Amino acid sequence: MDDFSSKDLKSILHSKRANIYYLEMCRVMQKDGRVLYLTEGKKERVYWNIPIANTTVILLGTGTSITQAAMRMLVSAGVLVGFSGGGGTPLLAGCDVAWLSPQSEYRPTEYVQGWMSFWFDKRKRLQVAKLFQQKRIAYMQRVWLKDRDLKSEGFSMDDADIQKALLKFSEKIDLCADVTKLLLLEAQMTKSFYKIAANRTKADGFVRDHAQNDDANAFLNHGNYLAYGLAASTLWVLGIPHGFAVMHGKTRRGALVFDVADLIKDTLILPWAFICAKERATEQEFRQQCLQNFSKHKALDFMFDTVKEISLSGDQ
């Protein structure tokens, strides 16, 4: 088969791309005009194709390497590459994935200019942080109201404890006088949903701990980093630097990634981490469930729409 250039690839909007890859124990390389990863067994070596035109993020875990030629092709297709620990999460708690963003001088400027129009005003930045939380609630209500699989597992918007948790959070958002209080309120809401999920799945004694190796905690870590990949890709495409957070630590270089990822984490990652832990699913099965939900509920579109809406509203 003849080689082809990345220029021959048909462009797919990032908000419509379907694939996120986590790879470990393999070599990523360019071969015959394609990006492949090579796995080596005792008796055979197998090449697997990566459809880069339809890929958003590639996470490289333990035992991986990547060639310069492969990286060049990934960059030309606008694919973000991240290095992580085993299972898509850091080797050490609190260590962030190192994102390698494609280099381009042609990112749009309108969104970062809109973002900057309010970001230096502490009061306006707080209002945007509150808007992020309201968007987060609305997304959960929309998804949990219609997702039959979640309803069958006991996660339904008709349930009193879920309604109470969301109502309590929503009512208190506007009362927060600063970001510190908003962060505390957000942590309390997430903790309440951990309790709800643990009750639904009979995960008695669950405690959220990033360093623990039980399935629920491990799946939460893994799923969250998939969400971080989507958020990082959203911000890169729109040309907004990751450091201009509205809620998370202003001294953290990638804090805006966490803000954007929070839009979907409680809705799509949290319940399935507990459900898959209850069903003793493998890491790969959980990851596939997350990716299906991202596509099913248009998580990437939602991130793009939210960030664009806020950016274009400027300082209004």
PyMOL commands that set and color helices and strands:
alter all, ss='L'
color gray80, all
select helices_A, chain A and resi 6-8+14-16+52-54+68-76+86-88+110-119+122-146+148-152+160-173+179-200+215-238+255-278+283-296+299-313
alter helices_A, ss='H'
color red, helices_A
select strands_A, chain A and resi 19-23+26-31+34-40+45-49+55-60+64-66+80-83+98-100
alter strands_A, ss='S'
color yellow, strands_A
deselect
rebuild
show_as cartoon
